[in-house]
């Protein structure tokens, strides 16, 4: 992310007084994007392995939803925080939940809430749009937890 030095450390493109805050927020967003990529991979695997049509549809719907939000988060954060995600920066962080869809939903919800809280603690009003994207994910995953419990 940003310019890469010889030591492979991220160098933020922001050069103002809020550098440390923006740099920390940029690292937080990149870490979350890595989780979203891991969730996408696991959801795709669950989608292909599904034995029931509702699981096939739910995994596909959630995967598509998260992909759209991931793109919006990445673009919004890069504009607000002044960094660029470079090729090779996004190495998926695979979920720790194995093959259990309910546990995966719980992990997505937990990581999303935690990430939003970290960003909220260091944010200003310009981050409202970015934070609302996390709220949308929290809503959609909470709804999916409810619907999954109906099966």
N, C-alpha and C positions, 0 to 999 in steps of 0.2 A: 504494500500500500504506500502510496507516495513514491518518493525516489528511494531506490534501494542502494545503500552503501555497500562497500566491500564486505562488511561484516554481517550483511543480510538483516540489518535492523531497519525498521520502518522510519522514514524521515518525513514528518508532516510537511505539507505544502503551505501551511498557515504560518505567518510570521508576525503575529500581534501579541498583545499582552495576555490573551486568553489561550496561549499556545498549549499549556499543560492540560487545561480543561478540554480543549478541542481534540488534542492528541489522545487523551484518555477515552473520550467519547468515540472517536474514530476507531480505536482498538476494540472497544466494546461492541460497536456495530459490526466490525469485521468478524469478531468471534461469533456473534449471533448468526451472521450470514453463513459461516462455516457449519453451524448447527442446522440451519435450514437446509443446506445441501445434504447433510447426513440424513435428515428426516425425509427429504425427497427420495433419496436412494432407498431407504427402508420402506417407505410407502409404496414405491414402485415394486419392490420385491413382494410386499404383502398383496398388492394388487394382482400380480401374476400368479401368486400362490393361492389366492382366494378360492374357497370351495363353495361359497354362497354368493349369489348375485348382489346382496346388500353390502357385503364386505368389499366386493369388487368395485361397486359404485362409490361407497364411502371413501375408500382409499384414493380412488381416482379424483373425486371431488375435492378432497382435502389437499391432495398433492397439487392440483391445478390452482387452488386458492392460495396456497403458500408460495407457489412460484410467482404469482402476480404480486403478492405483498413483498416478497424478497426483492424483486426488481424495484418496486417503489421505495422501499427502505434504502436500498443501495444508492439510488439516484438522489433521493432527498438528502441523505446524510452526506454524500459527496459534495452536493451544492452548499449545504449549511456549514460543513466542517472543513471544507477546503482541502480534501485529499482525493486521490484517485486510486481505485482498486486496480491493480496491475495483473496481467496474466501470470498465473502461478501463485497469487496471494490466497486464493480460496481453495484450501484443502479441506474436504468434508470432515466434520467431527461426527462420527457415527454415534447413534443413540446407545445408551447402556441397557435398553429395555428388551433386547432380544427380539422375539417374534410376536410378542403380545401387543395387540392393537390398543387395548385399554391403557396399558402401562405407557405405551408410546404417546398417547394423547395426554396423559398426566405429565409426562416429561416435557412435551412441547409447551403445555400450559405453564409449568413451573419455570422453565428456562425463559419463556417470553415475559412472564411477570417479573422475574428477577432482573432481566435485561432492561425492561422498561423502568423499573425502580432505580437502577443504576444511572440510567440516562436522565431520569427526572430529577435526581438529586443535584445534577450539575447543569441543568438546562436553564435557558431563558425563554421568553415568549416566542422566539423564532422557531423553537423546536416543537411547537404545538402540533404541527402537521405530522412530523415524524413520529411523535408519541402517539398520535391518534391511529397510526398504522398498527402499532402494537396493541392498542385497544381493540381494533378490528380482529386481529388474530386471536386475542383472548376471548372475544365474543364467539367467533366461529368454532374454536376448539371446545369451548364450554358447551356450545350447542351440540357439537359432535359427540361429546361425552354423554350428554343426555340421550341423544338418538341411539347411540351404541348400547346404552343400558336398556333400551326397549326391545332389543333382539332376543 
